[in-house]
Amino acid sequence: MALVRSLLGAKKILSRSTAAASMSKIETSSAPKGFLAVYVGESLKKRYLVPVSYLNQPSFQALLSKSEEEFGFDHPMGGLTIPCPEDTFINVTSRLK
């Protein structure tokens, strides 16, 4: 049940993020098909492209949950923002490959 809630939460984040990105002046449409642009960092945000398959991974879902707790559905970068240290993000995503 928790996995279902996580996936539904991720879908809400992504759908709201996609809507915000389409209205944003920040260029977010350059993500190739099958990838999602995310902004990572605590103060300075760096853009990463991640495969959408990561959305099914529990460790990536944990990062999304943290994002929801800190930013809700209002992502100031115009795309999905993950407010964790960049090295933490790299550590998590490197284990998913």
C-alpha positions in Angstrom: 0.0 0.0 0.0 2.9 2.4 0.8 4.3 1.8 -2.7 1.0 2.7 -4.3 0.8 5.9 -2.2 4.4 6.7 -3.2 3.6 6.1 -6.9 0.5 8.2 -6.7 2.4 10.9 -4.9 5.1 10.8 -7.6 2.5 11.1 -10.3 1.0 14.1 -8.6 4.4 15.7 -8.3 5.2 15.0 -11.9 1.9 16.2 -13.3 2.0 19.4 -11.3 5.7 19.9 -12.2 4.9 19.3 -15.9 2.2 21.9 -15.8 4.4 24.4 -14.1 7.3 23.7 -16.5 5.0 24.4 -19.5 4.3 27.8 -18.1 7.8 28.5 -17.0 10.4 30.5 -18.9 13.0 28.0 -18.0 13.7 25.6 -20.9 12.6 22.2 -19.7 11.4 20.6 -22.9 14.9 19.5 -23.9 14.7 16.3 -21.9 14.7 13.3 -24.3 11.8 10.9 -24.3 12.0 8.5 -21.4 13.9 11.0 -19.2 12.9 13.5 -16.6 14.7 16.7 -15.8 15.3 17.3 -12.1 17.0 20.1 -10.2 19.2 18.9 -7.3 20.9 20.7 -4.5 20.4 22.5 -1.3 21.2 26.0 -2.4 22.6 26.0 -5.9 20.4 23.7 -8.1 22.0 21.6 -10.8 19.9 20.0 -13.6 20.1 16.3 -14.1 18.3 14.0 -16.6 17.1 10.7 -15.0 15.3 7.8 -16.7 11.6 7.7 -15.8 12.1 4.1 -14.7 13.7 5.5 -11.6 10.2 6.5 -10.4 9.6 2.8 -9.5 12.7 2.6 -7.3 12.1 2.9 -3.5 15.3 4.9 -3.0 14.3 7.5 -5.7 10.8 7.6 -4.2 12.3 8.6 -0.9 14.0 11.6 -2.6 10.7 12.5 -4.1 9.0 12.3 -0.7 11.6 14.7 0.7 11.0 17.0 -2.2 7.2 17.0 -1.5 7.8 17.7 2.2 10.0 20.7 1.5 8.5 22.2 -1.7 5.0 20.7 -1.9 3.8 20.9 -5.5 5.3 24.4 -6.1 8.7 23.8 -7.7 10.5 27.2 -8.0 12.8 26.0 -10.8 9.9 25.2 -13.1 10.7 21.5 -12.9 11.0 18.8 -10.2 13.3 20.0 -7.5 15.0 17.5 -5.1 16.4 19.4 -2.1 19.2 17.0 -1.1 23.0 17.4 -1.3 24.2 16.6 -4.8 26.5 13.8 -3.6 23.5 12.1 -2.0 21.6 12.3 -5.2 24.5 10.9 -7.2 25.0 8.1 -4.6 21.3 7.1 -4.8 21.1 7.2 -8.6 24.4 5.5 -9.2 23.0 2.4 -7.4 19.9 2.4 -9.7 21.9 2.0 -12.9 
